[in-house]
Amino acid sequence: MNIDAAKTSDLPELLALVKASSLPVAGIEQHLDKALVARDKGTLIGCAAVEIYGSVGLLRSVAVAAARRGEGLGQRLTKAALELAREHGVRNIYLLTTTASHFFPRFGFTAIPRSELDQALAQSEELRGACPASALAMRTSLDA
């Protein structure tokens, strides 16, 4: 199974997977060029995306099909998305989560008050209301 750059034709399946994972879909089509997908035998089974605002990024839409969870695919997608962000000059990357605060610390993410989210992220639909106010904010640095 490979992780590849998402194509426009992947959008319907990507949206379906993100919705099935109870994650917000608002604005993802605007960042499809920074999205990754994993397929197995032609079926989309995982995705992750990054919104990039200068040297600041937002990791979003990390999702794995329910039947394929526990195989390490979420870790592979997250690592690939963080590398994609790094390649595009992102130095600090943030995320919002309501259910996966235990998953992201292994990638260096730590919880922060929402007031510490970089102002550049105000452009993101996730921060403008697509993600609930109860979501935990997390941040990590991508500096080597």
matplotlib code that plots the C-alpha trace (Angstrom):
import matplotlib.pyplot as plt

x = [0.0, 1.3, 0.8, 0.4, -0.5, -4.3, -5.8, -9.0, -10.6, -9.9, -12.0, -15.4, -13.8, -11.6, -14.6, -16.6, -13.7, -13.3, -17.0, -17.2, -14.4, -16.5, -13.9, -14.8, -14.7, -15.1, -12.3, -10.5, -11.0, -9.0, -6.0, -6.3, -2.9, -1.4, -3.4, -2.2, -4.2, -3.5, -5.2, -5.4, -6.6, -8.0, -10.0, -9.1, -8.4, -6.6, -5.9, -4.1, -3.8, -1.9, -3.0, 0.0, 0.1, 3.7, 5.9, 2.8, 0.8, -2.3, -2.4, -6.0, -8.1, -5.9, -8.3, -8.1, -11.0, -12.4, -11.7, -8.0, -7.2, -4.5, -2.2, 0.0, -1.4, -2.4, 1.3, 2.5, 0.1, 0.9, 4.7, 4.2, 2.0, 4.6, 7.3, 5.2, 4.8, 8.5, 9.3, 7.0, 8.8, 6.5, 8.4, 5.5, 2.5, -0.7, -3.8, -7.2, -8.6, -11.5, -10.7, -7.0, -5.0, -3.3, -2.1, -0.3, 2.3, 4.4, 5.1, 6.2, 2.8, 1.9, -1.4, -1.5, -4.2, -6.2, -5.0, -1.5, -2.6, -0.7, -2.7, -1.9, -4.3, -7.3, -7.6, -8.5, -12.1, -11.4, -10.5, -13.4, -16.0, -15.7, -14.0, -15.8, -14.6, -14.1, -11.3, -7.9, -5.2, -1.7, 1.5, 5.0, 8.0, 9.3, 12.7, 15.4]
y = [0.0, 3.4, 6.9, 9.3, 12.9, 13.3, 14.0, 15.9, 12.5, 11.4, 14.2, 12.3, 9.3, 11.5, 13.5, 10.3, 8.9, 12.2, 12.4, 8.7, 9.5, 12.4, 15.0, 18.4, 18.6, 22.3, 23.8, 20.6, 21.0, 24.2, 22.2, 19.1, 19.9, 19.3, 16.1, 12.5, 9.4, 5.7, 3.1, -0.7, -2.5, 0.8, 1.7, 4.8, 3.6, 6.6, 10.3, 13.3, 16.9, 20.0, 23.6, 25.9, 29.6, 30.7, 29.0, 27.8, 24.7, 23.0, 19.2, 18.0, 15.2, 12.4, 9.5, 5.7, 3.5, 1.8, -1.7, -0.8, 0.9, -0.5, -1.3, 1.7, 3.5, 6.6, 6.9, 6.5, 9.2, 11.6, 11.2, 11.7, 14.8, 16.3, 15.7, 17.4, 20.4, 20.5, 20.4, 23.4, 25.5, 24.9, 25.4, 25.2, 23.0, 22.8, 20.6, 20.5, 17.2, 16.0, 12.3, 11.7, 13.7, 10.4, 9.7, 12.9, 13.3, 10.5, 13.1, 15.8, 17.5, 19.0, 20.5, 24.3, 26.8, 27.8, 31.4, 30.2, 29.2, 31.2, 34.1, 32.9, 30.0, 32.4, 31.9, 28.2, 27.1, 24.6, 27.5, 29.6, 27.2, 23.9, 22.3, 22.6, 25.0, 22.0, 20.6, 20.5, 22.5, 21.0, 22.2, 20.9, 22.4, 20.9, 22.5, 19.9]
z = [0.0, -1.0, 0.3, -2.6, -3.3, -3.5, -6.9, -7.7, -8.5, -4.8, -3.3, -3.1, -1.3, 0.8, 2.0, 2.7, 4.8, 6.7, 7.4, 8.4, 10.9, 12.4, 11.3, 9.8, 6.0, 5.6, 3.4, 2.6, -1.1, -0.9, 0.4, -1.8, -3.2, 0.2, 1.0, 1.0, 0.4, 1.1, -1.1, -1.0, -4.1, -5.4, -2.3, -0.3, 3.2, 4.7, 4.3, 5.9, 4.9, 5.7, 5.4, 4.9, 5.8, 5.3, 7.9, 9.9, 9.2, 10.3, 10.3, 9.5, 8.3, 9.5, 9.0, 8.6, 7.5, 10.6, 9.3, 8.8, 12.2, 14.3, 11.4, 11.7, 8.8, 10.8, 11.9, 8.4, 7.1, 9.9, 9.3, 5.6, 6.2, 8.6, 6.0, 3.3, 5.6, 6.3, 2.6, 2.1, 4.7, 7.7, 11.0, 13.4, 12.9, 14.9, 15.0, 16.7, 18.0, 20.0, 20.1, 19.3, 21.9, 22.9, 19.4, 18.4, 21.3, 19.6, 16.8, 19.3, 19.7, 23.0, 24.2, 24.2, 25.1, 22.0, 22.6, 21.6, 18.1, 15.5, 14.1, 10.6, 11.2, 11.5, 7.7, 8.3, 8.1, 10.9, 13.2, 12.0, 13.4, 11.5, 14.4, 17.8, 20.4, 22.7, 20.5, 22.1, 20.4, 20.0, 18.5, 17.5, 15.8, 12.6, 12.9, 12.5]

ax = plt.figure().add_subplot(projection="3d")
ax.plot(x, y, z, "-o")
ax.set_aspect("equal")
plt.show()
